Every structure is written in structure tokens, then in C-alpha cells.
Amino acid sequence: MNIVIIGATSGIGKALFEKYANENNRIGIIGRRAHLLDELYQKYPSKTIPTKADITNLNEIEQAINALHKEMEYIDLAIVCSGTGDINATLDYSIERHAIDTNIVGWTFVIDMLYHILEQQGHGHLVAITSVGGLRGEAMAPAYSATKAYQINYMEALCKKAYKSRKQIAVTDIRPGLINTAMAKGEGLFWVMPVDKVASQIITAIRKKKSKAYVTKRWHILAIINKILPYCLYKRM
């Protein structure tokens, strides 16, 4: 397959890259840290096309995706892993703005661009890593939970759009719980999952072309409880 991974230099993106690179795939990777991209390229030089770009720089990310698309000619699978989120109990606007610029502005630009490419091809699979954290508002990280809620709804809209298009386009929303990466912040975290296990379950969900999947699977149980929990109880948590 020809695969593009946005945000491949750390966390889930890196774990997915490693697993797909161990199979017979050609992978275009995009990240903002050149030295980390080079490390991945050096490990799998015959399978990797590295391109440096920051998702918040729309001109830069557009050029990066266009360059990969031109070199690869077509894209079978595009995975958007780029995202950010910080604890922000004091409502520091600079922290909220960074989350909005990354998780909404840059993310939407990239998702739309990739969807258009698949639409023009008439086939392909678009995957986004959203979060269980987008199911309810979180007082300690308002912008993170709000931007992830935006992503969840956007992916549902694209899934519906792809279905109505009658083209061979699949759309998958992956909703991780807490994972043992730099994104997991705070004390007393519950059910923090190893990234390798999460990546394996994501690949399984992608292969099954699921419209949405919680990873690891146990987080689906918590997601159901979280969604139905009355606000009068949720606000005390």
C-alpha cells in the first residue's frame, strides 16, 4: 500500500509507522521535527519518504502533502495523527489557542485536503486519531476536549459524505483513551495503555474499515458510561 502518516515522529503516529514499515508498504511521513523524520528514514530507507512540515503552517503542510502525492502517484491510506493538548486549569489563552490552531484549523485543512485527493482518485481510506476526551467537556483541559469533540463530529460528517458519494472511500475515526505517550498528562491517570497495543488495535480497526473504534477496546465501556452519565454526577468528577 501507499500510506501517508501525518504526525509520524512520535506517539501513535510513530508506532503505526513502525508496524506498517515492517510490512510491504511505501510510507510518506510528515512531521515538524526533521531529525526525528531522518531517524525513521534511516531505519527504513527503501520504504520511507520523509517530509518536514508543521500542521499549523497551512502553506507548508499543503506543499508537503502535494509533494508526497506527486511522488507516490496515489494514496491508499492516509492517517492523521497530529494533535496537541495540555492541562490548562487557569485558562491560559495561549495554550487554548495552540490547541485550536492545531486540532481545528490545521487539522481541518489537512483532513479536507486528503479527502479531496481520495475523492479525485475514487478510492482510499482516511483515518483520524481523535480521542475519548472529546465525548465530554473537561474542566482541566477545556480546549483539548472541545477540539476533540469537533474532530469527532467532523469525522462523522465525512463518513456520511463518503457513504453518500458511492465511491470506494472509507472514513475511520479512532478514539483512543489514555496512552503511555507524552500526551498523557496529569497525576493518578486511569487505564493508561501501552502504545504498541494501541497501534495494533488501530491497524485491526483500519483493516476492518470501521467507521469508529475505541482503543484499547476496554475504553468503549468507559465511553458508554461517560456519555450516559448525568451532568449532575459528571460535574463532581
N, C-alpha and C positions, 0 to 999 in steps of 0.2 A: 504494500500500500504506500501511497504518498500521503504523509501525515505532516500537519503543521501544529506546533505547540507554542502558544503564546504564554510566556512566563515559565520557561523551561529550566531556569537556572537554580531553582530551589524548591523545597517543599513537594507538593503533589506533582507539579509540572516536571521536576527533575526525576521523581520516582517513575512517572509514566514514560518519560523519555528512555530511561534505563531499560524498562521492560520491553518497550516496542523496539529498541535498538538491538535487543537480543533475538529478535525475530527478523524475518526478511522484509524490512521496511526501509523506506527512504524518508528521512525526517528533517523538515525545516524547523529550526528552533529560533525563537525570538526572545530576547531578554535585554535588560538595560545595563548589565554588568559584563563587559567584554571579556574580562579574564575568566569568568565562570563559563561563558559560552565557549571560550577556547579550550578549557579543560574538558568539556563534553566532546568537543570536536576531536581533540587529540585521542580520546578514548575510543571513538567510533568514526574515524575519518572518512571511511568509504560510504557511510550511511547518513552523515550529518551535513546539513547546510546551515551554518550559523549566521544570524543577522542581528546586529545590535539596534535596539530601538526601545524607547520609553513609551508606554501606552498613553501617558498624559500629553505627549507631544504628537499631535494628530498628523502633522506633515511627515514626521519621522516614521511613525508606525504605518502610515499609508504606503510610503516608499518601500518599507521593509516587506510588507505583505505582497505588494506588486512585484518586487524583485523575486521573492520566493515562488510566487505563482508563475512568473515568466520562466524561471529556471526549471520548475517541476512540471510545467505544462498543465497539470490538472491536480486537484486536491481530493483525495478520498475521504479524509478525516481531518477536521480542524477542532482543536481543543483549546479553549480559552481558560487559562489558569490564573492570569494576572488579577491581583486583588490586594487590598490593604484594609487594615482595621486596627484601631488602638483603643485601649481603655481611656475614657475621657469624661470622668465624673464631674470635672469643673467646667465642661462645655467650652473648652479652648477652641475658638473658631478655626484656627489654622489646622488643627487636627481634623476637624469635621470637613473642612474644605478639601483637604488632601484625599479623604475618603470619597468625597463626591466627585472630584476630578478623575480619580482612578476608577472607582466602581460604577460610576454612572456615565460621565462624559466620555472618557477614553474607552471604557468597556462597550458602550453602545455603538460608538464609531467602529470598533473592531468587529463586533458581532454583526452589525449591518453589512459591513464590507465583505466579510466571509460568507454571509448568507447570499449576497448578490452573486458572488463567484460560483457558489454551488448551484444557484438558480440558473445562471447562464450555462453551466455545464449540463444541467438537467439531472444531476445526481450528486450524492455526497452526504456526509454526516457532520453536523455541527453540534459540539458539546461545550457546555459551560459549567465551571465549578462555582456553584452559588454557596449556600450554607443553610444549615438548620437554624442558624442565628437570624435568618430573615423571616421566621414564622411569627415572631412576636417582638415588640419593642423592648429594648434592653437599656435600663437606666444608666449602666456603667459604660455603654458604648452606643449611644443613640444613632450616630451616622452610620456605623457599621451595620446595625440591624435594619435600619431604614433602607440603605443602599442595596443590601442583600434581598430585602423584600421586593424592591424594584426589579432586580435581576430575575427573581423567581417568576414574577408576573410577566416580564418581558419574554422569558423563555417559553412560558405557557402560550403567549400570544403567537410566537414564531412557530411553535409546534402545531397550533391550529392553522396557521397560514400555510405551513408546509403540507399539511393534510389536505387542505382545500385546493392546493396547487396541482395535485395529482401527479407531481413529479417525484422522482425517486430520491427525495431529500428526507433525511431523518434528523430530528432535533432532540437532544437529551439534556436534561437539567440534573446535574449531580449535586446532591445536598449533603455535604459531609457534616459530621458532628465535630467534636474536639479531636484534633490530631496532634501528634507529637512533632510539631514543626514550630518555627519562630512565630507563627501567627497565634499560637495558643498562649494567651497571656492571662495573668491573674493567679491567685492562690486557691488551693483546695479544689482544683479542677476535677470534674467528674467524667469517668469513662474516656480518658484520653487514649486514642487508638494509635498503634504504630503505622507509620506512613506506608510501609511496604504492603501491609494487609489492606489498607485503604486503596492503594493503587491497583492491587489485584482485583478487588471487588468493582472498582470503577471500570476496568477493562472488561470484566464479565458483563456489566450493565451495558457498555457500549456495543459489545458483540451481539447482545440480545436486542439492541436498538430500543431500549426502554425510553419512554418519554421523560420519566423522572426516576431517580434512585437515591435512597439514603445510604450513606456509607459511614461506618460499617452498618450491617443490617440491623443491629440492635437499636440504632438511633431512630429507626422507623417507629418503634414502640414509643420512645420518648416524644417524637414529633406528634404522634396522635394525641398523647396525653396533653402535651403542651398546647395544641390547637383547641382542644375542647375544655381546657381548664378555665373556669370562670375568672373574669378580671378581678373580682373581689379577693380571690385567692392568689392569683398571679402577681398582683402588685405587692404582696407581702413577701415574695420570694427574693 
